[in-house]
Amino acid sequence: MSEQRNIIIDNIDFSEALRYLGYGNSTPDEKTKEILYNCADQLKSVMEGKYTYKVFDLVDGQVPGINFTLEGKSIANHLKNCEKVIFMCATLSAGVDGLIRKMQIRGMADAMFTDSLASAVIEQVCNKAEDEILEDFKEYEHTWRFGLGYGDFPLTGQKQFLDILDAGRRIGVCVNSGMTLVPTKSVTCIIGLGHNLEVSNVKSCDLCNFREKCTFRKDGKNCGK
């Protein structure tokens, strides 16, 4: 099973954007709110939320017949007892990168706010995409979204992952020589499906490479809320 769809986000999660900006529980002043809302309006005018996905049977921890290895202990533990896997890629499209570049010329504050807003929106796109996909798999339990590069699951498989999804043609996502996704506000991830799963469907900090430096954790939170 494979598909591609568009996602419309009408209401940006400002609280999430403020978390990325480091506000914590603080309330921004009126000037900051004005900048935030102005940047949000410009972001909405260029962003195009899209995603594509494929669903595969999982056999002995791997997907037969494709040029991709589920490498590392992290992903193996994440998919324990899973019977199927969802490969997913989501993006806000190239217009957002162009907007952020223009903002950087005009002023770094606007660029920083827009970047944080876009980070919040791509998470909203992923959440909506996951909800839509899982509508077809109500009989299964599911894991949380496991991103390439998380734990010891290497980023070196990004190109093969995108090729399997035909993400370049379907939603315009590719990868550069540094394994960074282009457009930058894009996400690749895997969701496991099965029964009697040992892994929660709520994201964990345990495997995160940045957990010791994470400002969210210092406030008793995490990037998966």
C-alpha positions, 0 to 999 in steps of 0.5 A: 500500500502506498499513497501521497496526500496534501495536508492543510494546517489552518492553525499553527501551534504557536505554543510549540513554536515558542518552545523551540524559541526557548520561551518555556512557560514565559509569555512573549510580550506584545512586540514579540507576538506581533512579529510571530503573527506576521511571520506566521502569515507569511509562512502560511502563504508559501507552505504546502504540507504534503506526505507520502508513505508505503506499508510493508510486511516485516519479517524477522525485523527486516522488509523483504524485497527492498534496498533498505536495511533496518540497521541498529539496535534502536530500530530493532527494539522499537519494532519488536513484535511488529508485523508491519512497518510504515515508511513515511516522508512529510514536507512543507515544500521548497517555498518555506526554505525560500522564505527563510532565506529572504528573512535572513537577509531582512533580519535574523529575528524574523528568520528565527521566528519563521524557522521555529514556526515551520518546525512546529508546523511540520510536526503538525503535518506529521501528526495529521498524516499519522492519524490519516494513515492509521485510520486504515489500521485500527486493528493494530497497535502502533509505535511512535514515529522513529526518525532516521538518525535517531539512536543508532539508526543511521542517516546513511540510508536516507537516499534509499529510503526516499527512493523507496517512497519515490519522494522526489517525484511524489512530494519533492523531497531529496537528500544532499551530500550531508544527509540533510533533507531538502527542503529542510522542513521535511521528515523521514520516519518509520511507524511499527504496527503489531499486537502486544507491542512493548513500545509505547506510541508516545515518543521517548527521550531514552534513545535521543542523541541530544537528551543530555543537552535538551532544553525541553528535558530540563523543563520536564518535557520532551519534543514529543510532548 
